[in-house]
Amino acid sequence: MAEDNILFQDIFDVKDVNPNGKRFDRVSRVLARSENYEMELTLDINSELYPVEIAEKVSFVLASSLALDSSGVSDTRESWRERAPGEHDLSDEYEYVMYGKVYRYEDAAALQATSPAAKKSVYASFGGLLMCLEGDFRHLQKITVGENIYLLMRK
């Protein structure tokens, strides 16, 4: 498996979909909480391609590369290419995949001075679909600002 490529991985319970109403026809904002690490996720998804309902569980992964072996960790390919027959990558194991960039890393504890845990928020954009992943900094320390990442999900 591509353990070196995995920046974050957990199972999330969907708590709400479009809490402030639906703003776009094909986009839904999903609010979810992780089962293992007590992380909070706010994610815009293409609801036409991948509809998500409240109380569903989704496997969620952030990866630096889609390569299955550690030799492909430095995947610097700038464009998508057709895979050769028989060639497999991490996206084969998931139903919904997005490619984007981390644009902000924020100290959430600064916003809430009473919070004892060192919480961080990571923000990424996937072609305008936004993600905010918030929780303990230990689970987010592999993610850096300016890094291109893949978001992979399956139910």
C-alpha positions as CSV (number, residue, x, y, z in Angstrom):
1,M,0.0,0.0,0.0
2,A,1.0,3.6,-0.4
3,E,1.6,4.4,3.3
4,D,4.2,7.0,2.5
5,N,1.7,8.9,0.3
6,I,-1.0,9.0,2.9
7,L,-1.1,12.4,4.7
8,F,-4.3,11.8,6.6
9,Q,-6.8,8.9,6.8
10,D,-10.0,8.3,8.8
11,I,-13.6,7.4,8.7
12,F,-16.1,10.3,9.0
13,D,-19.7,10.4,10.1
14,V,-21.7,12.9,8.0
15,K,-23.4,15.2,10.6
16,D,-25.1,17.7,8.2
17,V,-25.4,18.5,4.5
18,N,-25.9,22.1,3.4
19,P,-26.5,23.6,6.9
20,N,-26.9,27.1,5.5
21,G,-29.0,26.0,2.5
22,K,-28.0,25.0,-0.9
23,R,-26.2,27.8,-2.8
24,F,-25.2,26.0,-6.0
25,D,-27.1,23.4,-8.1
26,R,-24.4,20.7,-8.2
27,V,-22.5,21.4,-5.0
28,S,-23.2,20.4,-1.4
29,R,-21.4,21.4,1.7
30,V,-20.8,18.4,4.0
31,L,-20.1,18.7,7.7
32,A,-18.6,15.5,9.3
33,R,-16.8,14.3,12.4
34,S,-14.1,11.6,12.3
35,E,-14.5,8.4,14.3
36,N,-10.9,7.9,15.4
37,Y,-9.2,11.3,15.8
38,E,-12.0,13.7,16.7
39,M,-11.4,15.8,13.6
40,E,-14.0,18.1,12.1
41,L,-14.4,18.2,8.3
42,T,-16.2,20.8,6.2
43,L,-16.1,19.8,2.5
44,D,-17.7,21.0,-0.7
45,I,-18.5,18.1,-3.0
46,N,-20.1,17.7,-6.4
47,S,-23.4,16.3,-5.2
48,E,-24.4,15.3,-8.7
49,L,-21.4,12.9,-9.0
50,Y,-21.2,11.8,-5.4
51,P,-24.4,12.4,-3.3
52,V,-23.9,12.1,0.5
53,E,-26.7,11.9,3.1
54,I,-26.7,12.6,6.8
55,A,-25.6,9.7,9.0
56,E,-23.6,8.1,6.2
57,K,-20.0,7.0,6.9
58,V,-17.3,7.8,4.4
59,S,-13.7,6.7,4.3
60,F,-11.6,9.9,3.7
61,V,-8.0,10.1,2.6
62,L,-5.6,12.9,1.8
63,A,-2.6,11.8,-0.2
64,S,0.4,13.4,-1.8
65,S,0.4,10.9,-4.7
66,L,-1.8,8.2,-6.2
67,A,1.2,5.9,-6.6
68,L,0.7,2.5,-4.9
69,D,4.4,2.0,-4.3
70,S,6.8,4.3,-2.4
71,S,8.8,4.9,-5.6
72,G,6.1,7.2,-6.9
73,V,6.0,9.5,-3.8
74,S,7.4,12.4,-5.8
75,D,4.6,12.5,-8.3
76,T,5.5,15.7,-10.1
77,R,3.3,15.1,-13.1
78,E,1.5,18.3,-14.0
79,S,-1.2,16.9,-16.2
80,W,-3.5,13.9,-16.2
81,R,-2.7,11.0,-18.5
82,E,-4.4,7.9,-19.6
83,R,-3.2,4.9,-17.6
84,A,-1.8,1.9,-19.4
85,P,-3.8,-1.3,-19.4
86,G,-3.2,-3.1,-16.1
87,E,-1.8,-0.1,-14.4
88,H,-3.3,0.6,-11.0
89,D,-3.2,3.5,-8.5
90,L,-4.8,4.6,-5.3
91,S,-7.8,6.0,-7.1
92,D,-9.0,2.5,-8.1
93,E,-9.9,1.9,-4.4
94,Y,-12.1,5.0,-4.0
95,E,-15.3,6.3,-5.5
96,Y,-14.7,10.1,-5.5
97,V,-11.3,11.7,-6.1
98,M,-10.3,15.4,-6.2
99,Y,-6.9,17.1,-6.8
100,G,-6.2,20.4,-5.2
101,K,-3.8,22.6,-3.2
102,V,-3.4,23.4,0.5
103,Y,-3.7,27.2,0.8
104,R,-3.8,27.9,4.5
105,Y,-2.8,26.3,7.8
106,E,-4.3,28.0,10.8
107,D,-4.0,27.7,14.6
108,A,-7.5,27.2,15.8
109,A,-6.5,27.5,19.4
110,A,-5.7,31.2,18.8
111,L,-9.4,31.7,18.0
112,Q,-10.5,29.9,21.1
113,A,-8.0,30.8,23.9
114,T,-9.8,28.5,26.4
115,S,-9.1,25.4,24.3
116,P,-6.5,23.2,26.1
117,A,-5.7,21.1,23.0
118,A,-3.4,22.4,20.3
119,K,-5.9,22.4,17.4
120,K,-5.1,23.3,13.8
121,S,-7.1,23.9,10.7
122,V,-6.0,23.0,7.2
123,Y,-7.7,24.6,4.2
124,A,-7.5,23.3,0.7
125,S,-9.1,24.2,-2.6
126,F,-10.0,21.6,-5.2
127,G,-10.9,23.7,-8.2
128,G,-13.1,26.0,-6.1
129,L,-14.5,23.2,-4.0
130,L,-13.2,24.0,-0.5
131,M,-12.2,21.8,2.4
132,C,-11.4,22.7,6.1
133,L,-10.1,19.9,8.2
134,E,-9.8,20.8,11.9
135,G,-8.3,18.9,14.9
136,D,-5.3,18.0,16.8
137,F,-2.0,19.1,15.1
138,R,-0.5,15.6,15.5
139,H,-2.8,14.3,12.8
140,L,-2.2,17.2,10.4
141,Q,1.6,17.6,10.7
142,K,2.3,15.8,7.4
143,I,0.3,18.4,5.5
144,T,2.1,21.6,4.3
145,V,0.9,24.9,2.8
146,G,1.4,25.1,-1.0
147,E,1.4,21.3,-1.3
148,N,-0.7,19.6,-4.1
149,I,-2.9,16.9,-2.6
150,Y,-5.4,14.3,-3.6
151,L,-8.7,13.8,-1.7
152,L,-10.2,10.4,-2.0
153,M,-13.5,9.2,-0.6
154,R,-15.7,6.0,-0.5
155,K,-18.8,5.0,1.3
